[in-house]
Amino acid sequence: MPVKLIAIDLDGTLLSSNHITMPFKNRLALKRAIRQGVHVVPATGRTLFDIPKFLREFPGIKYMITSNGADVWDIEAGVPIFSSPVPLDYAIEVLAAACESSVYTEIYSGGKAYIQKGLKSEKFEKSPMFKLFRLLPKRMETEDLADYISHNPASVEKIELLAESQTAGEEVLKKLKNLPLTITTSGMNSVEITNFDTSKAKGLNLLCGLLGIKANEVMAIGDNMNDLDMLVWSGISVAVENADEELKKNADFVTLSNDKCGVAFAIKKYIKK
């Protein structure tokens, strides 16, 4: 059955390892797929406005799955067609646990990212993940994240906790294990928290239902464990060479790495002219 939709993770998959640019061959491959009537859908843990502008304005890209599936956006209309926010009470519990453990915290709300002043250390500022976050659009700073979300009408799409070490990350996870939330990782001691049963696969399933596309007509490409459910759900699952080993074990095909245009290679393999 022909591929009608490609769901593609961004960091470590579609984008180069600088997390900003996209290899030229990937650009050409996306354009070719779109010309053939295939829906190209970025599916990312990022919030909407953390996605590079060139992708948000890429001709033919009509939909995006953001915050690990918490929002599904109609890009042309500029509105979410689906949203699954973290309940306020649980969000406040997560923020309290993060504060106790001095874990750097971001909340995604209304397509933007917010941080609390002071929850970072000199050690953390030297970490690869923090360097990545400095490349993204400026975070909105607040004195108290819990107070901000309590008085702000925009819902919380995702909470991201960035620990100094694996041990620090495990410590805060223990405090959260009994909350009915979806908790996953995306590498470099990053913990991503969304509403219960929220995932890239759920967002993809909902979007495909609206478009009349079946799971076996979907190809999903990713690199980390927050992509696993999406790959399992899709008819064709592809992991890039630099992917988590567990993800590669669950993929139908392992393509080239992100820096070697693995997305373009996979599209050429599965979408024929």
Secondary structure, 3 states (H helix, E strand, C coil): CCCCEEEECHHHHHCCCCCCCCCHHHHHHHHHHHHCCCEEEEECCCCHHHCCHHHHCCCCCCEEEEHHHCEEEECCCCEEEEECCECHHHHHHHHHHHHHCCCEEEEEECCEEEEECCCCCHHHHCCHHHHHHHHCCCCEEECCHHHHHHHCCCCEEEEEEECCCHHHHHHHHHHHCCCCEEEEECCCCEEEEEECCCCHHHHHHHHHHHHCCCHHHEEEEECCHHHHHHHHHCCEEEECCCCCHHHHHCCCEECCCHHHCHHHHHHHHHCCC
